[in-house]
């Protein structure tokens, strides 16, 4: 294995002593949950780690002093607990973990942090607001699956909500040995009895066992590895460019404006 100098888990103390301080830390946030019948429970974590590794590698190559932290493999699963072995961290628990890690970064002189989220159940904007006046670390939230959402209509027939065409394409591209397409169901979703909910005027936390059949939301069957690679390249290019820009931006009185 070759050491990747932008990955904290790879480097040693000698390297850190010679290269600190880093300008930007990237914290990937994943989940452990079912993804239809065909994708692994680690799908969200696998995807966000891959995106983080490649985006940080690109930023490093372009001179950005960035560091990828180890991923948190658990997320908020309160609405999937009727599915076996969905591993839940309550929002307040996840927030406390983030707070502690951000405090560690502050103690070590890292003043910019990107929370790179890979799980739709992780509601994190409120965490940024709560930490805004209590930490010197400038926090940024990036849901990797939104980075290239403007291109989904060109890449996918229907990207889907959970374990659909987009996530299945990512699986086929990057961990095909763990994908069992012959087991996938159609990922159909049940409408609620309320028009306001169905049209998005009112929101709830969706009980996933009633919304779906086997946890899948979106048809995975049009997925291909090629689509996953196209999406990955686009997301990595955009996110990597942002990390370079962020690393090189001075922390003056008007940051980030």
N, C-alpha and C positions, 0 to 999 in steps of 0.2 A: 504494500500500500504506500502510495506517495502522499506526503504531507501536503495538505491544501492550506496555505497560510491565511486564508479568509474564513476558515472553519475552526471555531474555538475547540471543539472536541479533538481535532487533529494535532494542534500545536502544543508545544511544551513551554515551560516557564522561561527557558532561555530565550526562546523566540519572542515571547511576550515582553520580557524585559528589554529586548533590543528594538521592539517595534511599537510599544505603547507611546502615547495614547492613541486609541482608535477614534475616528470621528463618528462613526455610525455603527450601532449594533442592530442586528435584525433578529427578532424573536418570532420563530414560526409557531403557530398555534393550530393543532390538529384536533382529532377526535378518534374515539374508538366506538364504532357503531355499525349495525348492519347496513349494507348497501344493496338492496334487492337480494336476489338469491345468487348472484353471479360475481359480485365484487367483494374483495376482502374487507374485513372490519377496519383495517388500517388505511383505507383508501385516502381519507382526508389528510392524514399525517404523511403518507407517502408522497402525495401530490405537493403539499406545501413545502416539504423538505426539498424535493427536487427543484421546485421553482426558486426557493431561497438559495440553494447551492449554486444554481446556474446564474441567477441574477447577481449574486455576490461575486462569483468568478468573473463575470463580465465587468462588473464595477472595479474589481481589483486590477484587471488587465488595463483598464483605462485610468488607473491612478487613484481611484477612490479608496480611502482607508476605512474599509468596512469589515465587519466581523459577524459571521453567522453563529448565533447561539444554538444550543441543542433545542430541538422541538419539544413542546409540551404535547404529549400524545392523547390527552383527555380534554373533553370540552363539555358544554352544557347539553344534557340529553334528557331533560325532564319530560319532554313530550314523546320520547321514544322508549320509555321504561317498560312498556308492555312487550317489547322485543327482547329476547334473552341476550344478556351480556352487552347491552348498551351501557357503557361505563360513564356515569355522570359526575361532573363537578358542578355544583350549584353556581349561579352567576356570582354570588358574593365570594365563594371559595376561589373561583378562577380569578376574580378581581384581586383578591389578597395575594395570590401567587404572583400576579403581574406586578403589584405594588412592591413586593419584596424584591423581585428581580430588578425592577427599575431603581430601587434604593441601592442595590448592589452596584449597578452601573454608575450611579451618581457618586458613590464612594470611591470608585476606581477612575473617575474623571471622564467617563463617556457621557456626552451631553446631548446626543441625538439617538433616538431609538425608533425603529419601525416595527410595529406589531403586525406581522404578516399572517393574516388569518386565512385558514383553509376550511372552516366549518361554519355553515350557515346559522347554526344554533348559538354561536358565540356573539352575544350582543355586547359590544365593547366601547361604543362611543361614550357612554356614561362614565366609563373608567377614565378616559382621557379628561373629561370635564372635572371629575373629582380630583384628579392628580394635578390639574393645571396650575394651581396655586401652591402646591405642596412639594414639588420636586423641581430641581434645576434642569432636569432632562426634558428636552423637547420631544414630545411624543407624536407619532404619525401612525394612522391606522390604514392598512391596505388589505382589502379582501382580494386575494389574487385572482379569483374567478370573475371579478368585475373589471379587471385591468383592460381586457380586450372584449368586453361584452358588446361594444359597438360593432364588432365584426362577426358576432355569432350567426347572424342571418346569412352571411356569406359562406360560413364554414359548415354549419349544421342545418339539418332539416328542422329540428327542434331541440335546443340544447338540453332541456329538461331541468327539473328542480333538484333531484337527488337520485344519483345512480342512473341517470338518463344517458342520452347520446353523448353529451360533453364529457362527463366523468368516465363513462365506459371507454370513450376514445382515448382519454388519458391513460386509463389502465392498459388498454391494448398497446399503446405506444411505449409505456415505461415499465409495466410489471405484468406482461401478458401471461406469464407462467402461473399467475394467481387468479386469472379471469376464467370463468366457466360460462361462456356464452350460451351453451345448450341448456343451462339451468335458468336463464333469465326469464322473468315474466314481463308483461307488456308495460308495467309501471303506470297503470291507470290510476287516476285520482278521483275520489268521490266529492261532489259538490256538497256544500252545507245546505241547510234549509233556508238560509238567509241570503237574499239577493245582495244586501249591503256587504256581506262578507265575501261573496263570490266575485263582486266587482271591485273589491279592494277599498271600499269606503270605510270599513270597520275592520279591525285586526284582532286576532286572538292568537294564543299559542296553540298551534294545531295538534290535536291528539293523533299522532302518526298512525296508530293501529286502526283508526277509523278512516283516515284520509287515504290510506294505501292498503294493498293486499299483503305484500311482503317487504314493505319499507321503501320500495322503489317508486319514485315520482318522476315520470318521464320515460318514454320508450327508448330502451338502449339498443334496439336491434339495428338501426342505421349506423351505428358507431363503426369507425375504422381507426387503425393505428395512424394512418396518414393524417387524419383530421386532428388527432392528438398532437402530432408533431408540429403541425401548422400552428395550432394554438399555443403550444409551448414556446416556440420561437418568437412569436409575437409578444407574449407576456414577458418573457425574459428580456427582450430588447427594450421594451418600454420601462420595465421596473429597473433594469440595470442602469439605464440612462438617468432615471430619477435618483438612484442611490449615488451615482457619481456627482450629480448636481448638489445633492444634499450634503455629501461629505465635504465638498469644496466651498460651501456657503458659510460665510462668517457668522458667528453668533453675536450680532450687534443688537442695539436697543430696538431695532425695528423688525428683527427676525420674527416670522418668515416673510415679512413684506419688504 
